[in-house]
Amino acid sequence: MIYPVDGVEYPGEVDRIEGASILPSRQLKDVSYLSWIRRLPCSVSGTGNPIHAHHVRTGRNCCAGRKPDDRFAVPMSAKLHLMGHRIGWESFERRFKIDFLEMVKFYNCMYFKRFGRWPLGTVINY
């Protein structure tokens, strides 16, 4: 699938499929990706500071007590981030008519276009 980032194609799969998966014992950190994410406007409202790096959870990328890898982070205003935690992320997506997994792909592609590498942990499927 092509995303509107100058034709960069997302190389991996990010989906909502529930089920067992083999996860590393700890979160994959990518400090440069998170730093870049926190300098962008909110992915929902387009507003500026303060920006949080919201880690998008799926049925496969996390488990109880474990945050998803940093490549699943999208920029979000502090106010909206707090709202999402209060009302739940599925309700948040419906309210704002957004798809966080599509946002993850979009920001990963933007990062690749800007820096020439995928965020750490991106699975390449060719």
Secondary structure, DSSP 8 states (H G I E B T S, - for coil): -B-TTTT-B--S------S-----SS----HHHHHHHTTS--TTT---SSEEEEE---SSS-BTTB---GGGEEEEEHHHHHHHHHH-HHHHHHHHT--HHHHHHHHHHHHHHHHSS--TT-----
